[in-house]
Amino acid sequence: MDFAGFARQYWPFMALALWFGYKWWNVRRVKSLLPQLKSNGALLVDVRSPAEFASASAPGTVNIPLQELAGRLGEIPRSAPVVLGCASGTRSGMARMMLKKNGYQNVYNIGNWSNFQG
């Protein structure tokens, strides 16, 4: 089978591999930027549920659950970087899109909340 035939047959798996590769790379990129972002006054936001946050959280993070985020945008400064995390990176990815749609410029998704710890 040539590459074109392989790509035609297996493109969903290739796309999935690329997506996970991008997520892996982006988390590593944000983790490496975290010290600089913190020195620039970044707000670290955990968008998991209050119960998830109470069971385990990183020092210095604030809990604004994803379902409450739209109503609590006033608590998030527009002038400082915002770093978002959750259990897997999915909810923080949705939160990132919401903040970007609302005019926030420096918004980062760090993926799993434990990545806030470095």
C-alpha positions in Angstrom: 0.0 0.0 0.0 1.4 3.4 -0.9 1.3 6.4 1.4 -1.8 8.0 -0.3 -3.8 4.7 0.2 -2.5 4.4 3.8 -3.5 8.1 4.5 -6.9 7.6 2.9 -7.6 4.5 5.0 -6.1 5.6 8.3 -6.6 9.4 8.3 -8.8 9.4 11.5 -6.0 7.7 13.4 -3.4 10.0 12.0 -5.5 13.1 12.9 -6.0 11.7 16.5 -2.3 11.1 16.9 -1.6 14.7 15.7 -4.2 16.1 18.1 -2.7 14.2 21.1 0.8 15.3 19.9 -0.3 18.9 19.9 -1.8 18.7 23.3 1.3 17.1 24.7 3.5 19.7 23.1 1.3 22.6 24.3 1.3 21.4 27.9 5.1 21.2 27.9 5.3 24.7 26.4 3.0 26.3 29.0 4.8 24.4 31.8 8.1 25.9 30.6 6.5 29.4 30.5 4.9 29.1 34.0 7.8 30.7 36.0 7.8 33.7 33.7 4.0 33.9 33.7 3.9 33.8 37.5 6.5 36.6 37.7 4.3 38.6 35.4 1.4 38.2 37.9 -0.5 35.4 36.2 -3.7 34.2 37.7 -3.8 30.4 38.0 -7.4 29.2 37.6 -8.6 25.6 38.2 -11.9 25.1 36.4 -12.8 21.8 38.0 -15.8 21.4 40.2 -15.6 22.5 43.9 -15.5 18.9 45.0 -12.6 18.0 42.7 -10.8 21.2 43.8 -11.3 20.4 47.5 -10.0 16.8 47.1 -6.7 18.1 45.6 -5.4 21.4 44.3 -2.1 23.2 43.6 -1.0 26.0 45.9 -1.8 29.4 44.5 -4.7 28.4 42.3 -8.2 29.7 42.5 -11.2 27.6 41.8 -13.7 29.0 39.3 -15.7 26.0 37.9 -16.3 26.0 34.2 -20.0 26.2 34.6 -19.6 29.4 36.7 -16.9 31.0 34.6 -19.2 33.2 32.4 -20.8 34.7 35.5 -17.5 35.3 37.2 -15.4 37.0 34.4 -15.2 40.1 36.6 -12.9 38.2 39.0 -10.3 37.6 36.3 -8.1 40.6 35.4 -7.6 41.3 31.7 -4.2 42.9 32.3 -2.4 39.8 33.6 -1.8 36.4 32.1 -4.4 33.7 32.9 -3.3 30.0 33.2 -6.1 27.5 33.2 -6.1 23.9 34.3 -8.6 21.0 35.1 -8.4 17.2 35.3 -7.4 16.5 31.7 -7.2 19.8 29.8 -10.6 19.5 28.1 -12.5 21.9 30.4 -9.6 24.3 30.6 -9.5 24.3 26.8 -13.2 25.3 26.8 -12.5 27.9 29.4 -9.6 29.3 27.3 -11.9 29.6 24.3 -14.5 31.4 26.5 -12.0 33.9 27.8 -10.5 34.5 24.3 -14.1 35.2 23.0 -14.5 37.7 25.8 -11.4 39.7 24.9 -8.7 38.1 27.2 -5.4 38.2 25.4 -2.9 36.2 27.4 -4.7 32.9 28.2 -2.9 29.6 28.5 -4.2 26.0 29.0 -1.8 24.0 31.2 -3.9 20.8 31.0 -4.0 18.8 34.2 -4.1 20.8 37.4 -1.0 19.0 38.8 1.0 20.8 36.1 0.6 24.0 38.1 3.1 22.5 40.5 5.9 22.4 37.9 
